[in-house]
Amino acid sequence: MPQPVLPEPAFPDLDSMLSRKFGKEVANYFSGTTCSPLTLFHLPPSLIDPFDIAGSPLNRVSFLRTDHKFLSAALNHPTTSFLLFNNLNPLAKDPSHLSYVSYADVKHLIGEDSYSKTEEQMIAEYNSTTTIPQLLFLGLDERNKQGLTYNIYTGSPYFALDVTPKGSIISQAQDLIETLQLRGLKFLEGRIQASLPAQDAAIYAQARALLDWNARNPFCAQCGQPTLSINGGMKRTCPPKDMASLEGAIGGNVGVAPVDRPDCATRKGVSNLCFPRTDPTVIMAVVSSDGKRVLIGRQKRWPQYWYSTLAGFVEPAESVEEAVRREVWEESGVHLGRVVIHSTQPWPYPANLMIGAIAQCIPGGEEIVLKHDPELEDARWAELEEVREALRVGTSGLGEPAQEGYKEGNLRLPAGTAIANQLLAAVVGGFVGESPKI
């Protein structure tokens, strides 16, 4: 399957002091690179083409997520699109094309108006025995001037909806899924979706990460009681009362009056337990001290000849630079000096932010030792020309065939949708030279 075109960075042709010093910004797959027309208003016409957007077209307008008047208007607007998920699998026509549905398609599942009550009313009337389909407000596509107008904002609203049959909505959800299947649509299965166009990929990544977070956090991490989704799906709250008579933390018989729930620290002061998490992960292209080789490694489960850059999680109270040096030493025994951040990539499996770095070995620190962390089956130094050839004909998704011209037995590398590919391309393109090419 052909690899999708990567997104363009924001304002690639804009001249600035930063772009002259560091080169243009790098945008990775799953990234959104757009900006509001309010920003475009201040740019010269030669730099503006709002329809030439390769990343997410959505302005998230995050400050409107608590405005239920806005959300109600957005929910059933004629230009509104819903991206549906079943067990985190997105609705699509085929692996390269997502399929969006209208409010009329999902009305019988979500009801007349999910936002008819304020958040305060929803919390006061919370009932842990009622299954509420998880609905997310994703943002506005401001390219559509015929979309919803609210205050100074105009665009087509986008929502994501979890239609997984469960709880008290099993029947309605199954009916909707069967109706969509009769239209020839399907929910794409598979852990990673990396064949979508960049715009759809960015919308998919945002929706999947948030639906996954909501699904993983049905109970309060502080007190163990069921939680309620608010803020357009971007926050979960632990209500102080429950219309159901609770037995433990699951919910029992429906009561006639709200039942006080146990005291919870998340209802007092500032708490970050109820907001979506993003896990920072470092991924690095390591260059030898003479700048002529790149460190690559492989896991045992990978296909033969397949290698990539090294990666690992950032630990608490650790800087990105420290994490890069620690992970490389733990996995390969190699000692690093300078570390430079190159670019980043959201990775919605489930909620990682890949922080791409390029680092260089200290003189005498290039010996590979695999006896520390057993994560890698092998690690080795590759000449720049070998990496350059692999980037030309040896890239693909795991288990997929390489491009035409690849010779069996040669090095294989990740596809262009992976930030590892971008990091290696930057190294062989001269990033470590005197004139960086970001």
JOCOR-V292654 format. One record per pair of residues at least 24 apart in sequence whose C-alpha atoms are under 6 Angstrom apart, sorted by sequence separation. I is the first residue (numbers start at 1). J is the second residue. D is the distance in whole Angstrom. If there is no record, write none. Layout:
BEGIN
{{I/J/D} {I/J/D}}
END
This chain:
BEGIN
{{9/33/6} {31/55/6} {32/56/4} {136/160/5} {225/249/5} {285/309/6} {336/360/6} {337/361/6} {135/160/6} {284/309/6} {336/361/4} {337/362/5} {135/161/5} {284/310/6} {335/361/6} {336/362/5} {76/103/6} {134/161/6} {283/310/6} {134/162/5} {283/311/4} {282/311/5} {282/312/5} {335/365/5} {281/312/6} {334/365/6} {281/313/4} {334/366/5} {281/314/5} {334/367/6} {280/314/6} {334/368/6} {333/368/5} {131/167/6} {332/368/5} {333/369/4} {131/168/5} {332/369/5} {236/274/5} {332/370/5} {235/274/6} {235/275/5} {223/264/6} {330/372/6} {331/373/5} {72/115/5} {330/373/5} {384/428/6} {8/54/6} {7/54/4} {68/115/5} {160/207/6} {7/55/5} {109/172/6} {79/147/6} {289/360/6} {280/352/6} {281/353/6} {282/354/6} {284/356/6} {286/358/6} {288/360/6} {289/361/5} {278/351/5} {279/352/5} {280/353/5} {281/354/5} {282/355/5} {283/356/5} {284/357/5} {285/358/5} {286/359/5} {287/360/5} {288/361/5} {289/362/6} {278/352/6} {279/353/6} {281/355/6} {284/358/5} {286/360/6} {289/363/6} {80/156/6} {82/158/6} {84/160/6} {79/156/5} {80/157/5} {81/158/5} {82/159/5} {83/160/5} {84/161/5} {85/162/5} {86/163/5} {87/164/6} {299/376/5} {300/377/5} {60/138/6} {80/158/6} {82/160/5} {84/162/6} {85/163/6} {86/164/5} {298/376/6} {299/377/5} {60/139/4} {298/377/6} {59/139/5} {298/378/6} {58/139/5} {59/140/5} {297/378/6} {58/140/5} {297/379/4} {58/141/5} {74/157/6} {296/379/6} {57/141/6} {296/380/6} {295/380/6} {295/381/5} {294/381/5} {293/381/6} {294/382/5} {293/382/5} {293/383/5} {293/384/5} {93/185/5} {92/185/6} {92/186/6} {91/186/6} {92/187/6} {137/232/5} {91/187/4} {136/232/5} {90/187/5} {136/233/5} {89/187/5} {90/188/6} {89/188/5} {96/195/5} {89/189/6} {96/196/4} {308/413/6} {305/411/5} {306/412/5} {307/413/6} {305/412/6} {306/413/6} {309/420/6} {127/242/5} {123/239/6} {126/242/5} {127/243/5} {126/243/6} {127/244/5} {129/251/6} {128/251/6} {285/423/6} {209/348/5} {209/350/6} {209/351/6} {55/198/5} {56/199/5} {205/348/5} {54/198/6} {55/199/5} {54/199/6} {56/202/5} {56/203/6} {66/231/5} {65/231/5} {65/232/5} {32/202/6} {30/201/5} {31/202/5} {30/202/4} {30/205/6} {4/195/6} {7/198/6} {4/197/6} {26/343/6} {28/345/6} {29/417/5} {23/438/6}}
END
